[in-house]
């Protein structure tokens, strides 16, 4: 059975075979639906709740 993952930044569903998976040095797995989400979280260090387009209210 195929698992549908959720984006770690915007909580959008990611279909199997799509998106990006980032593994941190401590073993934490972050999944992103697009490079936009990856850059906003890792490079720009933004919080999803501060952005209107990111539906994640962490």
PDB file with SEQRES, HELIX, SHEET and CRYST1 records, atoms N, CA, C and O in Angstrom:
SEQRES   1 A   58  UNK UNK UNK UNK UNK UNK UNK UNK UNK UNK UNK UNK UNK          
SEQRES   2 A   58  UNK UNK UNK UNK UNK UNK UNK UNK UNK UNK UNK UNK UNK          
SEQRES   3 A   58  UNK UNK UNK UNK UNK UNK UNK UNK UNK UNK UNK UNK UNK          
SEQRES   4 A   58  UNK UNK UNK UNK UNK UNK UNK UNK UNK UNK UNK UNK UNK          
SEQRES   5 A   58  UNK UNK UNK UNK UNK UNK                                      
HELIX    1 AA1 UNK A   35  UNK A   38  1                                   4    
HELIX    2 AA2 UNK A   39  UNK A   43  3                                   5    
HELIX    3 AA3 UNK A   48  UNK A   50  5                                   3    
SHEET    1 AA1 2 UNK A   5  UNK A   6  0                                        
SHEET    2 AA1 2 UNK A  13  UNK A  14 -1                                        
SHEET    1 AA2 2 UNK A  20  UNK A  23  0                                        
SHEET    2 AA2 2 UNK A  29  UNK A  32 -1                                        
CRYST1    1.000    1.000    1.000  90.00  90.00  90.00 P 1           1          
ATOM      1  N   UNK A   1       0.835  -1.176   0.000  1.00  0.00           N  
ATOM      2  CA  UNK A   1       0.000   0.000   0.000  1.00  0.00           C  
ATOM      3  C   UNK A   1       0.889   1.252   0.000  1.00  0.00           C  
ATOM      4  O   UNK A   1       1.877   1.320   0.731  1.00  0.00           O  
ATOM      5  N   UNK A   2       0.534   2.217  -0.810  1.00  0.00           N  
ATOM      6  CA  UNK A   2       1.309   3.441  -0.956  1.00  0.00           C  
ATOM      7  C   UNK A   2       0.929   4.418   0.155  1.00  0.00           C  
ATOM      8  O   UNK A   2      -0.250   4.644   0.424  1.00  0.00           O  
ATOM      9  N   UNK A   3       1.941   4.987   0.788  1.00  0.00           N  
ATOM     10  CA  UNK A   3       1.724   5.958   1.847  1.00  0.00           C  
ATOM     11  C   UNK A   3       1.743   7.366   1.291  1.00  0.00           C  
ATOM     12  O   UNK A   3       2.623   7.718   0.505  1.00  0.00           O  
ATOM     13  N   UNK A   4       0.782   8.167   1.694  1.00  0.00           N  
ATOM     14  CA  UNK A   4       0.774   9.575   1.312  1.00  0.00           C  
ATOM     15  C   UNK A   4       1.357  10.361   2.476  1.00  0.00           C  
ATOM     16  O   UNK A   4       0.834  10.312   3.590  1.00  0.00           O  
ATOM     17  N   UNK A   5       2.438  11.084   2.217  1.00  0.00           N  
ATOM     18  CA  UNK A   5       3.129  11.853   3.249  1.00  0.00           C  
ATOM     19  C   UNK A   5       2.607  13.287   3.260  1.00  0.00           C  
ATOM     20  O   UNK A   5       1.950  13.724   2.315  1.00  0.00           O  
ATOM     21  N   UNK A   6       2.903  14.009   4.328  1.00  0.00           N  
ATOM     22  CA  UNK A   6       2.541  15.418   4.430  1.00  0.00           C  
ATOM     23  C   UNK A   6       3.811  16.256   4.460  1.00  0.00           C  
ATOM     24  O   UNK A   6       4.827  15.853   5.027  1.00  0.00           O  
ATOM     25  N   UNK A   7       3.735  17.411   3.848  1.00  0.00           N  
ATOM     26  CA  UNK A   7       4.863  18.336   3.824  1.00  0.00           C  
ATOM     27  C   UNK A   7       5.143  18.823   5.246  1.00  0.00           C  
ATOM     28  O   UNK A   7       4.218  19.159   5.987  1.00  0.00           O  
ATOM     29  N   UNK A   8       6.403  18.858   5.616  1.00  0.00           N  
ATOM     30  CA  UNK A   8       6.799  19.298   6.956  1.00  0.00           C  
ATOM     31  C   UNK A   8       6.582  20.791   7.159  1.00  0.00           C  
ATOM     32  O   UNK A   8       6.533  21.260   8.297  1.00  0.00           O  
ATOM     33  N   UNK A   9       6.453  21.540   6.075  1.00  0.00           N  
ATOM     34  CA  UNK A   9       6.293  22.990   6.191  1.00  0.00           C  
ATOM     35  C   UNK A   9       4.842  23.435   6.032  1.00  0.00           C  
ATOM     36  O   UNK A   9       4.314  24.129   6.900  1.00  0.00           O  
ATOM     37  N   UNK A  10       4.194  23.046   4.942  1.00  0.00           N  
ATOM     38  CA  UNK A  10       2.846  23.562   4.663  1.00  0.00           C  
ATOM     39  C   UNK A  10       1.738  22.539   4.892  1.00  0.00           C  
ATOM     40  O   UNK A  10       0.565  22.872   4.726  1.00  0.00           O  
ATOM     41  N   UNK A  11       2.066  21.325   5.260  1.00  0.00           N  
ATOM     42  CA  UNK A  11       1.109  20.235   5.541  1.00  0.00           C  
ATOM     43  C   UNK A  11       0.306  19.785   4.323  1.00  0.00           C  
ATOM     44  O   UNK A  11      -0.732  19.141   4.474  1.00  0.00           O  
ATOM     45  N   UNK A  12       0.765  20.110   3.135  1.00  0.00           N  
ATOM     46  CA  UNK A  12       0.107  19.651   1.918  1.00  0.00           C  
ATOM     47  C   UNK A  12       0.448  18.182   1.700  1.00  0.00           C  
ATOM     48  O   UNK A  12       1.553  17.754   2.031  1.00  0.00           O  
ATOM     49  N   UNK A  13      -0.477  17.407   1.152  1.00  0.00           N  
ATOM     50  CA  UNK A  13      -0.224  15.986   0.900  1.00  0.00           C  
ATOM     51  C   UNK A  13       0.741  15.820  -0.269  1.00  0.00           C  
ATOM     52  O   UNK A  13       0.641  16.518  -1.278  1.00  0.00           O  
ATOM     53  N   UNK A  14       1.677  14.883  -0.115  1.00  0.00           N  
ATOM     54  CA  UNK A  14       2.672  14.604  -1.149  1.00  0.00           C  
ATOM     55  C   UNK A  14       2.406  13.212  -1.697  1.00  0.00           C  
ATOM     56  O   UNK A  14       2.500  12.240  -0.948  1.00  0.00           O  
ATOM     57  N   UNK A  15       2.074  13.079  -2.991  1.00  0.00           N  
ATOM     58  CA  UNK A  15       1.860  11.748  -3.556  1.00  0.00           C  
ATOM     59  C   UNK A  15       3.165  10.954  -3.616  1.00  0.00           C  
ATOM     60  O   UNK A  15       4.254  11.527  -3.594  1.00  0.00           O  
ATOM     61  N   UNK A  16       3.041   9.646  -3.692  1.00  0.00           N  
ATOM     62  CA  UNK A  16       4.213   8.767  -3.741  1.00  0.00           C  
ATOM     63  C   UNK A  16       5.057   9.088  -4.969  1.00  0.00           C  
ATOM     64  O   UNK A  16       4.528   9.267  -6.066  1.00  0.00           O  
ATOM     65  N   UNK A  17       6.359   9.157  -4.779  1.00  0.00           N  
ATOM     66  CA  UNK A  17       7.277   9.422  -5.880  1.00  0.00           C  
ATOM     67  C   UNK A  17       7.486  10.895  -6.170  1.00  0.00           C  
ATOM     68  O   UNK A  17       8.206  11.238  -7.108  1.00  0.00           O  
ATOM     69  N   UNK A  18       6.881  11.767  -5.396  1.00  0.00           N  
ATOM     70  CA  UNK A  18       7.015  13.206  -5.616  1.00  0.00           C  
ATOM     71  C   UNK A  18       7.599  13.850  -4.367  1.00  0.00           C  
ATOM     72  O   UNK A  18       7.661  13.223  -3.309  1.00  0.00           O  
ATOM     73  N   UNK A  19       8.020  15.078  -4.489  1.00  0.00           N  
ATOM     74  CA  UNK A  19       8.514  15.827  -3.344  1.00  0.00           C  
ATOM     75  C   UNK A  19       9.978  15.568  -3.039  1.00  0.00           C  
ATOM     76  O   UNK A  19      10.669  14.850  -3.761  1.00  0.00           O  
ATOM     77  N   UNK A  20      10.430  16.172  -1.951  1.00  0.00           N  
ATOM     78  CA  UNK A  20      11.823  16.082  -1.529  1.00  0.00           C  
ATOM     79  C   UNK A  20      11.893  15.545  -0.105  1.00  0.00           C  
ATOM     80  O   UNK A  20      11.051  15.872   0.732  1.00  0.00           O  
ATOM     81  N   UNK A  21      12.902  14.721   0.163  1.00  0.00           N  
ATOM     82  CA  UNK A  21      13.110  14.211   1.512  1.00  0.00           C  
ATOM     83  C   UNK A  21      14.473  14.701   1.987  1.00  0.00           C  
ATOM     84  O   UNK A  21      15.483  14.498   1.312  1.00  0.00           O  
ATOM     85  N   UNK A  22      14.498  15.343   3.145  1.00  0.00           N  
ATOM     86  CA  UNK A  22      15.722  15.891   3.724  1.00  0.00           C  
ATOM     87  C   UNK A  22      15.956  15.194   5.056  1.00  0.00           C  
ATOM     88  O   UNK A  22      15.079  15.191   5.920  1.00  0.00           O  
ATOM     89  N   UNK A  23      17.137  14.603   5.225  1.00  0.00           N  
ATOM     90  CA  UNK A  23      17.471  13.908   6.463  1.00  0.00           C  
ATOM     91  C   UNK A  23      18.541  14.720   7.189  1.00  0.00           C  
ATOM     92  O   UNK A  23      19.627  14.951   6.657  1.00  0.00           O  
ATOM     93  N   UNK A  24      18.223  15.147   8.400  1.00  0.00           N  
ATOM     94  CA  UNK A  24      19.158  15.928   9.203  1.00  0.00           C  
ATOM     95  C   UNK A  24      20.190  15.004   9.849  1.00  0.00           C  
ATOM     96  O   UNK A  24      20.002  13.788   9.870  1.00  0.00           O  
ATOM     97  N   UNK A  25      21.266  15.564  10.369  1.00  0.00           N  
ATOM     98  CA  UNK A  25      22.341  14.783  10.986  1.00  0.00           C  
ATOM     99  C   UNK A  25      21.880  13.990  12.197  1.00  0.00           C  
ATOM    100  O   UNK A  25      22.473  12.960  12.520  1.00  0.00           O  
ATOM    101  N   UNK A  26      20.830  14.451  12.877  1.00  0.00           N  
ATOM    102  CA  UNK A  26      20.332  13.737  14.050  1.00  0.00           C  
ATOM    103  C   UNK A  26      19.339  12.637  13.687  1.00  0.00           C  
ATOM    104  O   UNK A  26      18.809  11.967  14.573  1.00  0.00           O  
ATOM    105  N   UNK A  27      19.082  12.444  12.393  1.00  0.00           N  
ATOM    106  CA  UNK A  27      18.199  11.381  11.938  1.00  0.00           C  
ATOM    107  C   UNK A  27      16.769  11.817  11.682  1.00  0.00           C  
ATOM    108  O   UNK A  27      15.955  11.008  11.238  1.00  0.00           O  
ATOM    109  N   UNK A  28      16.442  13.069  11.948  1.00  0.00           N  
ATOM    110  CA  UNK A  28      15.101  13.585  11.704  1.00  0.00           C  
ATOM    111  C   UNK A  28      14.844  13.666  10.206  1.00  0.00           C  
ATOM    112  O   UNK A  28      15.676  14.177   9.456  1.00  0.00           O  
ATOM    113  N   UNK A  29      13.693  13.164   9.768  1.00  0.00           N  
ATOM    114  CA  UNK A  29      13.336  13.193   8.354  1.00  0.00           C  
ATOM    115  C   UNK A  29      12.324  14.306   8.120  1.00  0.00           C  
ATOM    116  O   UNK A  29      11.273  14.345   8.760  1.00  0.00           O  
ATOM    117  N   UNK A  30      12.648  15.213   7.195  1.00  0.00           N  
ATOM    118  CA  UNK A  30      11.746  16.286   6.803  1.00  0.00           C  
ATOM    119  C   UNK A  30      11.337  16.039   5.359  1.00  0.00           C  
ATOM    120  O   UNK A  30      12.186  15.778   4.507  1.00  0.00           O  
ATOM    121  N   UNK A  31      10.048  16.119   5.082  1.00  0.00           N  
ATOM    122  CA  UNK A  31       9.538  15.925   3.722  1.00  0.00           C  
ATOM    123  C   UNK A  31       8.927  17.228   3.233  1.00  0.00           C  
ATOM    124  O   UNK A  31       8.191  17.895   3.960  1.00  0.00           O  
ATOM    125  N   UNK A  32       9.242  17.581   1.991  1.00  0.00           N  
ATOM    126  CA  UNK A  32       8.767  18.832   1.422  1.00  0.00           C  
ATOM    127  C   UNK A  32       8.063  18.571   0.094  1.00  0.00           C  
ATOM    128  O   UNK A  32       8.482  17.710  -0.680  1.00  0.00           O  
ATOM    129  N   UNK A  33       6.985  19.323  -0.164  1.00  0.00           N  
ATOM    130  CA  UNK A  33       6.235  19.156  -1.408  1.00  0.00           C  
ATOM    131  C   UNK A  33       6.906  19.911  -2.555  1.00  0.00           C  
ATOM    132  O   UNK A  33       6.721  19.559  -3.719  1.00  0.00           O  
ATOM    133  N   UNK A  34       7.685  20.947  -2.232  1.00  0.00           N  
ATOM    134  CA  UNK A  34       8.329  21.749  -3.271  1.00  0.00           C  
ATOM    135  C   UNK A  34       9.613  22.376  -2.736  1.00  0.00           C  
ATOM    136  O   UNK A  34       9.875  22.365  -1.533  1.00  0.00           O  
ATOM    137  N   UNK A  35      10.396  22.918  -3.645  1.00  0.00           N  
ATOM    138  CA  UNK A  35      11.619  23.599  -3.225  1.00  0.00           C  
ATOM    139  C   UNK A  35      11.280  24.897  -2.500  1.00  0.00           C  
ATOM    140  O   UNK A  35      12.070  25.382  -1.689  1.00  0.00           O  
ATOM    141  N   UNK A  36      10.113  25.460  -2.787  1.00  0.00           N  
ATOM    142  CA  UNK A  36       9.659  26.667  -2.093  1.00  0.00           C  
ATOM    143  C   UNK A  36       9.549  26.406  -0.589  1.00  0.00           C  
ATOM    144  O   UNK A  36       9.998  27.216   0.222  1.00  0.00           O  
ATOM    145  N   UNK A  37       8.954  25.281  -0.229  1.00  0.00           N  
ATOM    146  CA  UNK A  37       8.814  24.913   1.185  1.00  0.00           C  
ATOM    147  C   UNK A  37      10.171  24.606   1.809  1.00  0.00           C  
ATOM    148  O   UNK A  37      10.440  25.013   2.939  1.00  0.00           O  
ATOM    149  N   UNK A  38      11.024  23.895   1.085  1.00  0.00           N  
ATOM    150  CA  UNK A  38      12.351  23.535   1.596  1.00  0.00           C  
ATOM    151  C   UNK A  38      13.189  24.774   1.876  1.00  0.00           C  
ATOM    152  O   UNK A  38      13.805  24.878   2.937  1.00  0.00           O  
ATOM    153  N   UNK A  39      13.218  25.704   0.943  1.00  0.00           N  
ATOM    154  CA  UNK A  39      14.014  26.916   1.103  1.00  0.00           C  
ATOM    155  C   UNK A  39      13.481  27.774   2.247  1.00  0.00           C  
ATOM    156  O   UNK A  39      14.259  28.314   3.034  1.00  0.00           O  
ATOM    157  N   UNK A  40      12.146  27.903   2.345  1.00  0.00           N  
ATOM    158  CA  UNK A  40      11.560  28.715   3.407  1.00  0.00           C  
ATOM    159  C   UNK A  40      11.864  28.150   4.783  1.00  0.00           C  
ATOM    160  O   UNK A  40      12.072  28.913   5.726  1.00  0.00           O  
ATOM    161  N   UNK A  41      11.893  26.837   4.920  1.00  0.00           N  
ATOM    162  CA  UNK A  41      12.131  26.239   6.231  1.00  0.00           C  
ATOM    163  C   UNK A  41      13.617  26.157   6.574  1.00  0.00           C  
ATOM    164  O   UNK A  41      14.013  26.545   7.673  1.00  0.00           O  
ATOM    165  N   UNK A  42      14.436  25.665   5.666  1.00  0.00           N  
ATOM    166  CA  UNK A  42      15.837  25.392   5.974  1.00  0.00           C  
ATOM    167  C   UNK A  42      16.760  26.589   5.760  1.00  0.00           C  
ATOM    168  O   UNK A  42      17.629  26.857   6.589  1.00  0.00           O  
ATOM    169  N   UNK A  43      16.578  27.303   4.665  1.00  0.00           N  
ATOM    170  CA  UNK A  43      17.494  28.384   4.340  1.00  0.00           C  
ATOM    171  C   UNK A  43      17.059  29.717   4.961  1.00  0.00           C  
ATOM    172  O   UNK A  43      17.879  30.449   5.515  1.00  0.00           O  
ATOM    173  N   UNK A  44      15.764  30.019   4.862  1.00  0.00           N  
ATOM    174  CA  UNK A  44      15.266  31.299   5.364  1.00  0.00           C  
ATOM    175  C   UNK A  44      14.780  31.212   6.813  1.00  0.00           C  
ATOM    176  O   UNK A  44      14.499  32.232   7.443  1.00  0.00           O  
ATOM    177  N   UNK A  45      14.685  29.977   7.339  1.00  0.00           N  
ATOM    178  CA  UNK A  45      14.287  29.727   8.731  1.00  0.00           C  
ATOM    179  C   UNK A  45      12.969  30.402   9.099  1.00  0.00           C  
ATOM    180  O   UNK A  45      12.848  31.015  10.160  1.00  0.00           O  
ATOM    181  N   UNK A  46      11.988  30.284   8.214  1.00  0.00           N  
ATOM    182  CA  UNK A  46      10.674  30.865   8.469  1.00  0.00           C  
ATOM    183  C   UNK A  46       9.785  29.889   9.226  1.00  0.00           C  
ATOM    184  O   UNK A  46       9.995  28.677   9.190  1.00  0.00           O  
ATOM    185  N   UNK A  47       8.798  30.435   9.904  1.00  0.00           N  
ATOM    186  CA  UNK A  47       7.834  29.639  10.650  1.00  0.00           C  
ATOM    187  C   UNK A  47       6.543  29.590   9.827  1.00  0.00           C  
ATOM    188  O   UNK A  47       6.058  30.639   9.404  1.00  0.00           O  
ATOM    189  N   UNK A  48       5.970  28.393   9.587  1.00  0.00           N  
ATOM    190  CA  UNK A  48       4.791  28.270   8.722  1.00  0.00           C  
ATOM    191  C   UNK A  48       3.587  29.076   9.202  1.00  0.00           C  
ATOM    192  O   UNK A  48       2.812  29.556   8.375  1.00  0.00           O  
ATOM    193  N   UNK A  49       3.409  29.236  10.503  1.00  0.00           N  
ATOM    194  CA  UNK A  49       2.225  29.938  11.002  1.00  0.00           C  
ATOM    195  C   UNK A  49       2.249  31.426  10.677  1.00  0.00           C  
ATOM    196  O   UNK A  49       1.216  32.091  10.755  1.00  0.00           O  
ATOM    197  N   UNK A  50       3.425  31.961  10.312  1.00  0.00           N  
ATOM    198  CA  UNK A  50       3.546  33.376   9.977  1.00  0.00           C  
ATOM    199  C   UNK A  50       3.249  33.668   8.505  1.00  0.00           C  
ATOM    200  O   UNK A  50       3.202  34.832   8.108  1.00  0.00           O  
ATOM    201  N   UNK A  51       3.052  32.635   7.699  1.00  0.00           N  
ATOM    202  CA  UNK A  51       2.824  32.809   6.266  1.00  0.00           C  
ATOM    203  C   UNK A  51       1.399  32.436   5.899  1.00  0.00           C  
ATOM    204  O   UNK A  51       0.881  31.418   6.360  1.00  0.00           O  
ATOM    205  N   UNK A  52       0.761  33.256   5.067  1.00  0.00           N  
ATOM    206  CA  UNK A  52      -0.628  33.004   4.680  1.00  0.00           C  
ATOM    207  C   UNK A  52      -0.765  31.763   3.803  1.00  0.00           C  
ATOM    208  O   UNK A  52      -1.747  31.030   3.922  1.00  0.00           O  
ATOM    209  N   UNK A  53       0.206  31.518   2.923  1.00  0.00           N  
ATOM    210  CA  UNK A  53       0.087  30.409   1.977  1.00  0.00           C  
ATOM    211  C   UNK A  53       0.382  29.057   2.611  1.00  0.00           C  
ATOM    212  O   UNK A  53       0.003  28.028   2.050  1.00  0.00           O  
ATOM    213  N   UNK A  54       1.038  29.028   3.748  1.00  0.00           N  
ATOM    214  CA  UNK A  54       1.339  27.764   4.433  1.00  0.00           C  
ATOM    215  C   UNK A  54       0.217  27.473   5.422  1.00  0.00           C  
ATOM    216  O   UNK A  54       0.014  28.219   6.380  1.00  0.00           O  
ATOM    217  N   UNK A  55      -0.502  26.396   5.186  1.00  0.00           N  
ATOM    218  CA  UNK A  55      -1.676  26.106   6.014  1.00  0.00           C  
ATOM    219  C   UNK A  55      -1.322  25.445   7.334  1.00  0.00           C  
ATOM    220  O   UNK A  55      -2.209  25.198   8.151  1.00  0.00           O  
ATOM    221  N   UNK A  56      -0.045  25.152   7.563  1.00  0.00           N  
ATOM    222  CA  UNK A  56       0.381  24.497   8.800  1.00  0.00           C  
ATOM    223  C   UNK A  56       0.345  25.495   9.946  1.00  0.00           C  
ATOM    224  O   UNK A  56       1.025  26.521   9.911  1.00  0.00           O  
ATOM    225  N   UNK A  57      -0.435  25.193  10.939  1.00  0.00           N  
ATOM    226  CA  UNK A  57      -0.533  26.056  12.116  1.00  0.00           C  
ATOM    227  C   UNK A  57       0.076  25.331  13.298  1.00  0.00           C  
ATOM    228  O   UNK A  57      -0.635  24.865  14.188  1.00  0.00           O  
ATOM    229  N   UNK A  58       1.399  25.238  13.302  1.00  0.00           N  
ATOM    230  CA  UNK A  58       2.125  24.493  14.334  1.00  0.00           C  
ATOM    231  C   UNK A  58       2.252  25.325  15.585  1.00  0.00           C  
ATOM    232  O   UNK A  58       2.833  24.873  16.571  1.00  0.00           O  
TER     233      UNK A  58                                                      
END                                                                             
